[in-house]
């Protein structure tokens, strides 16, 4: 068996940063090491660097169950770490510890960040394969944490967001009262763990009490290759409820805050099979009537944004 011959197999990377992430164009360097318990012939040690996305889900009843599946390879790079005895056959390696260094470069390209969800994933794998005569090839797979860097120089990410909405509410006497809501967020781009400050102004001319609420949502959308079929998941990540606003109240000002969870995925908009989006939903909740809402789409980045000042 493989484990009886190869002891203490390790695959180690050289970290490029504190978060141990990789991005487009980065050079991946490291070592593989193992201990041989006896003289062993090895045909080759290969390395494969693969970036891919795949989605899969099923729908319908048990009798009419339908499965959807799609896959895209961003890149698939293969190289040789060791190739012994190309002419005379595999050369034997002596017992003891063996260490081999490797280097590979992630291609330049607009590749999406790593992600894993219930109906799909975006993964970047480094696979080391050991091939021996008269044995099944043995593969060791390690995942790279890949990050797509958003261009922080985009003006729209630092631009404030604002929106308003209003509706008339008819009471039992059918006297209409207007409810208005205006909200604003200081910018569009945020990082994981950052707090979002929402400034709100409300006016309630109706005869009902309304309650303001802010919610941070994540939307995961999975697509087939043609984009004809879609699977959507919406998750509430954080929410806050403000003080009720009494009937016939004018110009109520309040502020609410939401926090992006530190473990949240980054926004993904550059993959045809899988999107991850975020939005802030500001609403006024009332009984027996639809909620009044304003939605702000935001972007979760990996690098803190810095305002650009013009002299």
ZADO-1210 file (C-alpha; in nm, 4 decimals, padded with zeros to 6 digits):
<atoms>
<atom x="00.0000" y="00.0000" z="00.0000" code="UNK" pos="1"/>
<atom x="00.1023" y="00.3601" z="-00.0615" code="UNK" pos="2"/>
<atom x="00.1018" y="00.4515" z="00.3075" code="UNK" pos="3"/>
<atom x="00.3429" y="00.1703" z="00.3903" code="UNK" pos="4"/>
<atom x="00.6009" y="00.2989" z="00.1424" code="UNK" pos="5"/>
<atom x="00.5457" y="00.6763" z="00.1596" code="UNK" pos="6"/>
<atom x="00.5556" y="00.8219" z="00.5089" code="UNK" pos="7"/>
<atom x="00.4834" y="01.1770" z="00.6233" code="UNK" pos="8"/>
<atom x="00.3821" y="01.3208" z="00.2835" code="UNK" pos="9"/>
<atom x="00.3575" y="01.7022" z="00.2958" code="UNK" pos="10"/>
<atom x="00.2710" y="01.9717" z="00.0437" code="UNK" pos="11"/>
<atom x="00.3610" y="02.3234" z="00.1594" code="UNK" pos="12"/>
<atom x="00.3148" y="02.6648" z="-00.0001" code="UNK" pos="13"/>
<atom x="00.5099" y="02.9825" z="00.0518" code="UNK" pos="14"/>
<atom x="00.2595" y="03.2397" z="00.1809" code="UNK" pos="15"/>
<atom x="00.2410" y="03.5637" z="-00.0195" code="UNK" pos="16"/>
<atom x="00.0474" y="03.7571" z="00.2447" code="UNK" pos="17"/>
<atom x="-00.0956" y="03.7321" z="00.5962" code="UNK" pos="18"/>
<atom x="-00.4277" y="03.5911" z="00.4729" code="UNK" pos="19"/>
<atom x="-00.2504" y="03.3260" z="00.2615" code="UNK" pos="20"/>
<atom x="-00.4464" y="03.4127" z="-00.0529" code="UNK" pos="21"/>
<atom x="-00.3530" y="03.4055" z="-00.4192" code="UNK" pos="22"/>
<atom x="-00.4660" y="03.6182" z="-00.7123" code="UNK" pos="23"/>
<atom x="-00.4336" y="03.6441" z="-01.0872" code="UNK" pos="24"/>
<atom x="-00.0699" y="03.6359" z="-01.2030" code="UNK" pos="25"/>
<atom x="00.0725" y="03.5269" z="-00.8655" code="UNK" pos="26"/>
<atom x="00.3658" y="03.2871" z="-00.8508" code="UNK" pos="27"/>
<atom x="00.2928" y="02.9781" z="-00.6415" code="UNK" pos="28"/>
<atom x="00.6062" y="02.8263" z="-00.4907" code="UNK" pos="29"/>
<atom x="00.6487" y="02.5463" z="-00.2400" code="UNK" pos="30"/>
<atom x="00.7815" y="02.2011" z="-00.1652" code="UNK" pos="31"/>
<atom x="00.6605" y="01.8459" z="-00.1496" code="UNK" pos="32"/>
<atom x="00.8346" y="01.6102" z="00.0886" code="UNK" pos="33"/>
<atom x="00.7976" y="01.2469" z="00.1873" code="UNK" pos="34"/>
<atom x="00.9856" y="00.9652" z="00.3565" code="UNK" pos="35"/>
<atom x="01.0410" y="00.6353" z="00.1733" code="UNK" pos="36"/>
<atom x="01.0525" y="00.3193" z="00.3848" code="UNK" pos="37"/>
<atom x="01.2311" y="00.1205" z="00.1111" code="UNK" pos="38"/>
<atom x="01.3876" y="00.1491" z="-00.2323" code="UNK" pos="39"/>
<atom x="01.1080" y="00.2702" z="-00.4613" code="UNK" pos="40"/>
<atom x="01.0757" y="00.3264" z="-00.8356" code="UNK" pos="41"/>
<atom x="00.8819" y="00.6367" z="-00.9370" code="UNK" pos="42"/>
<atom x="00.7911" y="00.7059" z="-01.2995" code="UNK" pos="43"/>
<atom x="00.6949" y="01.0661" z="-01.2411" code="UNK" pos="44"/>
<atom x="00.5686" y="01.3290" z="-01.0006" code="UNK" pos="45"/>
<atom x="00.3322" y="01.5651" z="-01.1777" code="UNK" pos="46"/>
<atom x="00.1593" y="01.8872" z="-01.0798" code="UNK" pos="47"/>
<atom x="-00.1723" y="02.0246" z="-01.2064" code="UNK" pos="48"/>
<atom x="-00.3094" y="02.3711" z="-01.1332" code="UNK" pos="49"/>
<atom x="-00.6825" y="02.3858" z="-01.2065" code="UNK" pos="50"/>
<atom x="-00.9349" y="02.6676" z="-01.1704" code="UNK" pos="51"/>
<atom x="-01.2982" y="02.5799" z="-01.2293" code="UNK" pos="52"/>
<atom x="-01.6612" y="02.6541" z="-01.1468" code="UNK" pos="53"/>
<atom x="-01.9448" y="02.4029" z="-01.1394" code="UNK" pos="54"/>
<atom x="-02.3115" y="02.4157" z="-01.0422" code="UNK" pos="55"/>
<atom x="-02.5619" y="02.1380" z="-00.9816" code="UNK" pos="56"/>
<atom x="-02.9169" y="02.1130" z="-00.8478" code="UNK" pos="57"/>
<atom x="-03.2374" y="01.9153" z="-00.8911" code="UNK" pos="58"/>
<atom x="-03.6022" y="02.0172" z="-00.9026" code="UNK" pos="59"/>
<atom x="-03.9433" y="01.8617" z="-00.9561" code="UNK" pos="60"/>
<atom x="-04.1244" y="01.5685" z="-00.8013" code="UNK" pos="61"/>
<atom x="-03.9691" y="01.2285" z="-00.7447" code="UNK" pos="62"/>
<atom x="-04.1239" y="01.0859" z="-01.0626" code="UNK" pos="63"/>
<atom x="-04.0292" y="01.3884" z="-01.2707" code="UNK" pos="64"/>
<atom x="-03.7029" y="01.4825" z="-01.1106" code="UNK" pos="65"/>
<atom x="-03.4751" y="01.6933" z="-01.3310" code="UNK" pos="66"/>
<atom x="-03.1082" y="01.7614" z="-01.2656" code="UNK" pos="67"/>
<atom x="-02.9181" y="02.0661" z="-01.3863" code="UNK" pos="68"/>
<atom x="-02.5408" y="02.0721" z="-01.4157" code="UNK" pos="69"/>
<atom x="-02.2802" y="02.2979" z="-01.5727" code="UNK" pos="70"/>
<atom x="-01.9037" y="02.3368" z="-01.5495" code="UNK" pos="71"/>
<atom x="-01.6395" y="02.5816" z="-01.6690" code="UNK" pos="72"/>
<atom x="-01.2613" y="02.5471" z="-01.6533" code="UNK" pos="73"/>
<atom x="-01.0806" y="02.8803" z="-01.6185" code="UNK" pos="74"/>
<atom x="-00.7413" y="02.7163" z="-01.6697" code="UNK" pos="75"/>
<atom x="-00.5818" y="02.3724" z="-01.6447" code="UNK" pos="76"/>
<atom x="-00.2014" y="02.3813" z="-01.6270" code="UNK" pos="77"/>
<atom x="00.0137" y="02.0688" z="-01.6032" code="UNK" pos="78"/>
<atom x="00.3861" y="02.0359" z="-01.5376" code="UNK" pos="79"/>
<atom x="00.6441" y="01.7805" z="-01.4295" code="UNK" pos="80"/>
<atom x="00.8168" y="01.7925" z="-01.0917" code="UNK" pos="81"/>
<atom x="01.0135" y="01.4701" z="-01.1367" code="UNK" pos="82"/>
<atom x="01.0565" y="01.2329" z="-01.4297" code="UNK" pos="83"/>
<atom x="01.3101" y="00.9574" z="-01.3771" code="UNK" pos="84"/>
<atom x="01.4598" y="00.7174" z="-01.6282" code="UNK" pos="85"/>
<atom x="01.3028" y="00.8436" z="-01.9508" code="UNK" pos="86"/>
<atom x="01.5164" y="00.5966" z="-02.1529" code="UNK" pos="87"/>
<atom x="01.6014" y="00.3037" z="-01.9325" code="UNK" pos="88"/>
<atom x="01.2917" y="00.2978" z="-01.7143" code="UNK" pos="89"/>
<atom x="01.2215" y="00.4443" z="-01.3715" code="UNK" pos="90"/>
<atom x="01.5263" y="00.4942" z="-01.1548" code="UNK" pos="91"/>
<atom x="01.4952" y="00.3682" z="-00.7978" code="UNK" pos="92"/>
<atom x="01.4931" y="00.6182" z="-00.5128" code="UNK" pos="93"/>
<atom x="01.6705" y="00.5174" z="-00.1921" code="UNK" pos="94"/>
<atom x="01.4970" y="00.5003" z="00.1473" code="UNK" pos="95"/>
<atom x="01.4884" y="00.8178" z="00.3494" code="UNK" pos="96"/>
<atom x="01.3536" y="01.1696" z="00.3126" code="UNK" pos="97"/>
<atom x="01.3048" y="01.3323" z="-00.0284" code="UNK" pos="98"/>
<atom x="01.2207" y="01.6981" z="-00.0925" code="UNK" pos="99"/>
<atom x="01.1247" y="01.8546" z="-00.4274" code="UNK" pos="100"/>
<atom x="01.0578" y="02.2209" z="-00.4924" code="UNK" pos="101"/>
<atom x="00.7968" y="02.3421" z="-00.7398" code="UNK" pos="102"/>
<atom x="00.6953" y="02.6692" z="-00.8989" code="UNK" pos="103"/>
<atom x="00.3894" y="02.7547" z="-01.1041" code="UNK" pos="104"/>
<atom x="00.2197" y="03.0770" z="-01.2022" code="UNK" pos="105"/>
<atom x="-00.1503" y="03.1500" z="-01.1943" code="UNK" pos="106"/>
<atom x="-00.2431" y="03.2897" z="-01.5369" code="UNK" pos="107"/>
<atom x="-00.3426" y="03.6510" z="-01.5834" code="UNK" pos="108"/>
<atom x="-00.7172" y="03.6792" z="-01.6197" code="UNK" pos="109"/>
<atom x="-01.0455" y="03.7997" z="-01.4766" code="UNK" pos="110"/>
<atom x="-01.1090" y="03.4961" z="-01.2566" code="UNK" pos="111"/>
<atom x="-01.3715" y="03.4976" z="-00.9765" code="UNK" pos="112"/>
<atom x="-01.2946" y="03.4519" z="-00.6074" code="UNK" pos="113"/>
<atom x="-01.3108" y="03.1116" z="-00.4401" code="UNK" pos="114"/>
<atom x="-01.6596" y="03.0178" z="-00.3242" code="UNK" pos="115"/>
<atom x="-01.8479" y="02.7155" z="-00.1995" code="UNK" pos="116"/>
<atom x="-02.2276" y="02.7044" z="-00.1786" code="UNK" pos="117"/>
<atom x="-02.5045" y="02.4433" z="-00.1580" code="UNK" pos="118"/>
<atom x="-02.5544" y="02.4306" z="-00.5367" code="UNK" pos="119"/>
<atom x="-02.2132" y="02.5133" z="-00.6742" code="UNK" pos="120"/>
<atom x="-01.8547" y="02.6139" z="-00.6146" code="UNK" pos="121"/>
<atom x="-01.5577" y="02.8039" z="-00.7524" code="UNK" pos="122"/>
<atom x="-01.2353" y="02.6235" z="-00.6654" code="UNK" pos="123"/>
<atom x="-00.8648" y="02.6467" z="-00.7445" code="UNK" pos="124"/>
<atom x="-00.6859" y="02.3161" z="-00.6870" code="UNK" pos="125"/>
<atom x="-00.3204" y="02.2207" z="-00.6904" code="UNK" pos="126"/>
<atom x="-00.2881" y="01.8459" z="-00.7456" code="UNK" pos="127"/>
<atom x="00.0356" y="01.6522" z="-00.7065" code="UNK" pos="128"/>
<atom x="00.0306" y="01.3034" z="-00.8609" code="UNK" pos="129"/>
<atom x="00.2798" y="01.0242" z="-00.7963" code="UNK" pos="130"/>
<atom x="00.3004" y="00.7500" z="-01.0613" code="UNK" pos="131"/>
<atom x="00.4794" y="00.4202" z="-00.9885" code="UNK" pos="132"/>
<atom x="00.5168" y="00.1084" z="-01.2021" code="UNK" pos="133"/>
<atom x="00.2465" y="-00.1519" z="-01.1342" code="UNK" pos="134"/>
<atom x="00.0605" y="00.0793" z="-00.8968" code="UNK" pos="135"/>
<atom x="-00.2387" y="00.3082" z="-00.9214" code="UNK" pos="136"/>
<atom x="-00.1421" y="00.6744" z="-00.9437" code="UNK" pos="137"/>
<atom x="-00.1809" y="00.8587" z="-00.6129" code="UNK" pos="138"/>
<atom x="-00.3093" y="01.2186" z="-00.6128" code="UNK" pos="139"/>
<atom x="-00.2815" y="01.4798" z="-00.3380" code="UNK" pos="140"/>
<atom x="-00.5170" y="01.7753" z="-00.3787" code="UNK" pos="141"/>
<atom x="-00.4817" y="02.1100" z="-00.2015" code="UNK" pos="142"/>
<atom x="-00.7143" y="02.4075" z="-00.2494" code="UNK" pos="143"/>
<atom x="-00.5835" y="02.7595" z="-00.2990" code="UNK" pos="144"/>
<atom x="-00.7788" y="03.0483" z="-00.1524" code="UNK" pos="145"/>
<atom x="-00.8119" y="03.2671" z="-00.4603" code="UNK" pos="146"/>
<atom x="-00.9206" y="03.6320" z="-00.4380" code="UNK" pos="147"/>
<atom x="-01.0346" y="03.8520" z="-00.7232" code="UNK" pos="148"/>
<atom x="-00.9132" y="04.2028" z="-00.6444" code="UNK" pos="149"/>
<atom x="-01.1747" y="04.4676" z="-00.7171" code="UNK" pos="150"/>
<atom x="-01.0360" y="04.7883" z="-00.8652" code="UNK" pos="151"/>
<atom x="-01.0655" y="05.0318" z="-00.5751" code="UNK" pos="152"/>
<atom x="-01.0224" y="05.3237" z="-00.8158" code="UNK" pos="153"/>
<atom x="-01.3760" y="05.2782" z="-00.9468" code="UNK" pos="154"/>
<atom x="-01.5592" y="05.6011" z="-00.8549" code="UNK" pos="155"/>
<atom x="-01.8916" y="05.4206" z="-00.8166" code="UNK" pos="156"/>
<atom x="-01.7609" y="05.2208" z="-00.5191" code="UNK" pos="157"/>
<atom x="-01.6978" y="05.5395" z="-00.3218" code="UNK" pos="158"/>
<atom x="-02.0132" y="05.7157" z="-00.4399" code="UNK" pos="159"/>
<atom x="-02.2962" y="05.7517" z="-00.1855" code="UNK" pos="160"/>
<atom x="-02.6234" y="05.5672" z="-00.2393" code="UNK" pos="161"/>
<atom x="-02.9642" y="05.7201" z="-00.1762" code="UNK" pos="162"/>
<atom x="-03.3241" y="05.6298" z="-00.2400" code="UNK" pos="163"/>
<atom x="-03.6782" y="05.7183" z="-00.1400" code="UNK" pos="164"/>
<atom x="-04.0249" y="05.5721" z="-00.1562" code="UNK" pos="165"/>
<atom x="-04.3747" y="05.6651" z="-00.0478" code="UNK" pos="166"/>
<atom x="-04.7231" y="05.5224" z="-00.0305" code="UNK" pos="167"/>
<atom x="-05.0728" y="05.6275" z="00.0695" code="UNK" pos="168"/>
<atom x="-05.2513" y="05.4262" z="00.3363" code="UNK" pos="169"/>
<atom x="-05.6268" y="05.4161" z="00.3591" code="UNK" pos="170"/>
<atom x="-05.7686" y="05.3885" z="00.7107" code="UNK" pos="171"/>
<atom x="-06.1134" y="05.2579" z="00.8095" code="UNK" pos="172"/>
<atom x="-06.2655" y="05.5961" z="00.7263" code="UNK" pos="173"/>
<atom x="-06.0816" y="05.5881" z="00.3915" code="UNK" pos="174"/>
<atom x="-05.8896" y="05.9047" z="00.4677" code="UNK" pos="175"/>
<atom x="-05.5574" y="05.8666" z="00.2937" code="UNK" pos="176"/>
<atom x="-05.2360" y="05.9327" z="00.4795" code="UNK" pos="177"/>
<atom x="-04.8979" y="05.9520" z="00.3071" code="UNK" pos="178"/>
<atom x="-04.5942" y="05.7639" z="00.4395" code="UNK" pos="179"/>
<atom x="-04.2559" y="05.8652" z="00.3010" code="UNK" pos="180"/>
<atom x="-03.9115" y="05.7205" z="00.3532" code="UNK" pos="181"/>
<atom x="-03.5670" y="05.8414" z="00.2442" code="UNK" pos="182"/>
<atom x="-03.2438" y="05.6567" z="00.3110" code="UNK" pos="183"/>
<atom x="-02.8777" y="05.6956" z="00.2245" code="UNK" pos="184"/>
<atom x="-02.5553" y="05.4963" z="00.2577" code="UNK" pos="185"/>
<atom x="-02.2139" y="05.6647" z="00.2463" code="UNK" pos="186"/>
<atom x="-02.0639" y="05.4410" z="-00.0258" code="UNK" pos="187"/>
<atom x="-02.1205" y="05.1275" z="-00.2309" code="UNK" pos="188"/>
<atom x="-01.8037" y="04.9261" z="-00.1590" code="UNK" pos="189"/>
<atom x="-01.7358" y="04.7626" z="00.1787" code="UNK" pos="190"/>
<atom x="-01.5027" y="04.5009" z="00.3241" code="UNK" pos="191"/>
<atom x="-01.5828" y="04.1977" z="00.5361" code="UNK" pos="192"/>
<atom x="-01.6303" y="04.2921" z="00.9007" code="UNK" pos="193"/>
<atom x="-01.7045" y="04.6562" z="00.8155" code="UNK" pos="194"/>
<atom x="-02.0011" y="04.8397" z="00.9675" code="UNK" pos="195"/>
<atom x="-02.2530" y="05.0057" z="00.7342" code="UNK" pos="196"/>
<atom x="-02.4138" y="05.3291" z="00.8528" code="UNK" pos="197"/>
<atom x="-02.7608" y="05.4022" z="00.7166" code="UNK" pos="198"/>
<atom x="-02.9140" y="05.7494" z="00.7525" code="UNK" pos="199"/>
<atom x="-03.2933" y="05.7487" z="00.7438" code="UNK" pos="200"/>
<atom x="-03.5690" y="06.0101" z="00.7321" code="UNK" pos="201"/>
<atom x="-03.9331" y="05.9166" z="00.7733" code="UNK" pos="202"/>
<atom x="-04.2652" y="06.0971" z="00.7627" code="UNK" pos="203"/>
<atom x="-04.5829" y="05.9233" z="00.8723" code="UNK" pos="204"/>
<atom x="-04.9049" y="06.1136" z="00.7948" code="UNK" pos="205"/>
<atom x="-05.1145" y="05.7995" z="00.8228" code="UNK" pos="206"/>
<atom x="-05.3205" y="05.6834" z="01.1182" code="UNK" pos="207"/>
<atom x="-05.1002" y="05.3775" z="01.1725" code="UNK" pos="208"/>
<atom x="-04.7774" y="05.3188" z="01.3583" code="UNK" pos="209"/>
<atom x="-04.4920" y="05.2050" z="01.1363" code="UNK" pos="210"/>
<atom x="-04.1591" y="05.0468" z="01.2314" code="UNK" pos="211"/>
<atom x="-03.8302" y="05.1010" z="01.0441" code="UNK" pos="212"/>
<atom x="-03.6093" y="04.8041" z="00.9761" code="UNK" pos="213"/>
<atom x="-03.2789" y="04.7525" z="00.7913" code="UNK" pos="214"/>
<atom x="-03.1587" y="04.4179" z="00.6649" code="UNK" pos="215"/>
<atom x="-02.8370" y="04.2971" z="00.4989" code="UNK" pos="216"/>
<atom x="-02.9040" y="04.0230" z="00.2422" code="UNK" pos="217"/>
<atom x="-02.6842" y="03.7943" z="00.0377" code="UNK" pos="218"/>
<atom x="-02.8145" y="03.6494" z="-00.2876" code="UNK" pos="219"/>
<atom x="-02.6551" y="03.3438" z="-00.4456" code="UNK" pos="220"/>
<atom x="-02.7620" y="03.2778" z="-00.8034" code="UNK" pos="221"/>
<atom x="-02.6681" y="02.9585" z="-00.9895" code="UNK" pos="222"/>
<atom x="-02.7088" y="02.9300" z="-01.3677" code="UNK" pos="223"/>
<atom x="-02.6818" y="02.6645" z="-01.6339" code="UNK" pos="224"/>
<atom x="-02.4352" y="02.7347" z="-01.9120" code="UNK" pos="225"/>
<atom x="-02.7052" y="02.8807" z="-02.1375" code="UNK" pos="226"/>
<atom x="-02.8456" y="03.0859" z="-01.8501" code="UNK" pos="227"/>
<atom x="-03.1942" y="02.9470" z="-01.9163" code="UNK" pos="228"/>
<atom x="-03.2330" y="02.7775" z="-01.5783" code="UNK" pos="229"/>
<atom x="-03.1537" y="02.9417" z="-01.2465" code="UNK" pos="230"/>
<atom x="-03.1474" y="02.8587" z="-00.8771" code="UNK" pos="231"/>
<atom x="-03.1667" y="03.1418" z="-00.6231" code="UNK" pos="232"/>
<atom x="-03.0815" y="03.1454" z="-00.2535" code="UNK" pos="233"/>
<atom x="-03.1394" y="03.4549" z="-00.0395" code="UNK" pos="234"/>
<atom x="-02.9835" y="03.4742" z="00.3081" code="UNK" pos="235"/>
<atom x="-03.0305" y="03.7304" z="00.5830" code="UNK" pos="236"/>
<atom x="-02.6896" y="03.8165" z="00.7281" code="UNK" pos="237"/>
<atom x="-02.7793" y="04.0964" z="00.9700" code="UNK" pos="238"/>
<atom x="-03.0793" y="04.3074" z="01.0633" code="UNK" pos="239"/>
<atom x="-03.1750" y="04.5909" z="01.2962" code="UNK" pos="240"/>
<atom x="-03.5130" y="04.7310" z="01.3977" code="UNK" pos="241"/>
<atom x="-03.5624" y="05.0973" z="01.4853" code="UNK" pos="242"/>
<atom x="-03.8076" y="05.2650" z="01.7212" code="UNK" pos="243"/>
<atom x="-04.1714" y="05.2706" z="01.6056" code="UNK" pos="244"/>
<atom x="-04.2907" y="05.5903" z="01.4380" code="UNK" pos="245"/>
<atom x="-04.6295" y="05.6977" z="01.5649" code="UNK" pos="246"/>
<atom x="-04.9177" y="05.8080" z="01.3440" code="UNK" pos="247"/>
<atom x="-04.9215" y="06.1712" z="01.2218" code="UNK" pos="248"/>
<atom x="-04.5484" y="06.2160" z="01.2829" code="UNK" pos="249"/>
<atom x="-04.3406" y="06.4390" z="01.0598" code="UNK" pos="250"/>
<atom x="-03.9682" y="06.4387" z="00.9743" code="UNK" pos="251"/>
<atom x="-03.8309" y="06.1641" z="01.1960" code="UNK" pos="252"/>
<atom x="-03.4540" y="06.1255" z="01.1596" code="UNK" pos="253"/>
<atom x="-03.2697" y="05.8126" z="01.2687" code="UNK" pos="254"/>
<atom x="-02.9543" y="05.6158" z="01.1984" code="UNK" pos="255"/>
<atom x="-02.9118" y="05.2383" z="01.1866" code="UNK" pos="256"/>
<atom x="-02.6032" y="05.0216" z="01.1445" code="UNK" pos="257"/>
<atom x="-02.5425" y="04.6782" z="00.9947" code="UNK" pos="258"/>
<atom x="-02.2222" y="04.4729" z="01.0059" code="UNK" pos="259"/>
<atom x="-02.0963" y="04.2524" z="00.7241" code="UNK" pos="260"/>
<atom x="-01.9959" y="03.9177" z="00.8793" code="UNK" pos="261"/>
<atom x="-01.6213" y="03.8581" z="00.8685" code="UNK" pos="262"/>
<atom x="-01.6699" y="03.5145" z="00.7128" code="UNK" pos="263"/>
<atom x="-01.8835" y="03.6424" z="00.4244" code="UNK" pos="264"/>
<atom x="-01.7902" y="03.5591" z="00.0676" code="UNK" pos="265"/>
<atom x="-01.6723" y="03.8344" z="-00.1620" code="UNK" pos="266"/>
<atom x="-01.9040" y="03.9716" z="-00.4277" code="UNK" pos="267"/>
<atom x="-01.8850" y="03.7563" z="-00.7419" code="UNK" pos="268"/>
<atom x="-02.0097" y="03.9086" z="-01.0673" code="UNK" pos="269"/>
<atom x="-01.7495" y="03.7815" z="-01.3156" code="UNK" pos="270"/>
<atom x="-01.8592" y="03.4167" z="-01.3417" code="UNK" pos="271"/>
<atom x="-02.1247" y="03.3057" z="-01.5907" code="UNK" pos="272"/>
<atom x="-02.2411" y="03.0146" z="-01.3713" code="UNK" pos="273"/>
<atom x="-02.2495" y="03.1700" z="-01.0261" code="UNK" pos="274"/>
<atom x="-02.3176" y="03.5153" z="-00.8841" code="UNK" pos="275"/>
<atom x="-02.2923" y="03.6351" z="-00.5233" code="UNK" pos="276"/>
<atom x="-02.4578" y="03.9713" z="-00.4586" code="UNK" pos="277"/>
<atom x="-02.5339" y="04.1843" z="-00.1540" code="UNK" pos="278"/>
<atom x="-02.8014" y="04.4410" z="-00.0807" code="UNK" pos="279"/>
<atom x="-02.9332" y="04.6526" z="00.2028" code="UNK" pos="280"/>
<atom x="-03.3102" y="04.6554" z="00.2347" code="UNK" pos="281"/>
<atom x="-03.4528" y="04.9511" z="00.4243" code="UNK" pos="282"/>
<atom x="-03.8214" y="04.9153" z="00.5058" code="UNK" pos="283"/>
<atom x="-04.1128" y="05.0553" z="00.7000" code="UNK" pos="284"/>
<atom x="-04.3253" y="04.7732" z="00.8364" code="UNK" pos="285"/>
<atom x="-04.6949" y="04.8149" z="00.9063" code="UNK" pos="286"/>
<atom x="-04.9876" y="04.5907" z="00.9853" code="UNK" pos="287"/>
<atom x="-05.2370" y="04.4851" z="00.7183" code="UNK" pos="288"/>
<atom x="-05.0464" y="04.6628" z="00.4398" code="UNK" pos="289"/>
<atom x="-04.7377" y="04.5921" z="00.2277" code="UNK" pos="290"/>
<atom x="-04.4053" y="04.7150" z="00.3620" code="UNK" pos="291"/>
<atom x="-04.2538" y="05.0268" z="00.2135" code="UNK" pos="292"/>
<atom x="-03.9006" y="04.9427" z="00.0958" code="UNK" pos="293"/>
<atom x="-03.5855" y="05.0904" z="-00.0558" code="UNK" pos="294"/>
<atom x="-03.3024" y="04.8632" z="-00.1730" code="UNK" pos="295"/>
<atom x="-02.9312" y="04.9562" z="-00.1954" code="UNK" pos="296"/>
<atom x="-02.7015" y="04.7159" z="-00.3860" code="UNK" pos="297"/>
<atom x="-02.3518" y="04.7052" z="-00.2350" code="UNK" pos="298"/>
<atom x="-02.0222" y="04.5346" z="-00.3202" code="UNK" pos="299"/>
<atom x="-01.8139" y="04.3334" z="-00.0703" code="UNK" pos="300"/>
<atom x="-01.4429" y="04.3748" z="-00.1572" code="UNK" pos="301"/>
<atom x="-01.1230" y="04.2308" z="-00.0132" code="UNK" pos="302"/>
<atom x="-00.9338" y="04.5633" z="00.0033" code="UNK" pos="303"/>
<atom x="-01.0517" y="04.8657" z="00.2054" code="UNK" pos="304"/>
<atom x="-01.1510" y="05.1536" z="-00.0204" code="UNK" pos="305"/>
<atom x="-00.9838" y="05.4911" z="00.0114" code="UNK" pos="306"/>
<atom x="-01.1527" y="05.8155" z="-00.0902" code="UNK" pos="307"/>
<atom x="-00.9886" y="05.9986" z="-00.3785" code="UNK" pos="308"/>
<atom x="-00.9362" y="06.3682" z="-00.3257" code="UNK" pos="309"/>
<atom x="-00.8979" y="06.6147" z="-00.6074" code="UNK" pos="310"/>
<atom x="-00.6760" y="06.9213" z="-00.5539" code="UNK" pos="311"/>
</atoms>
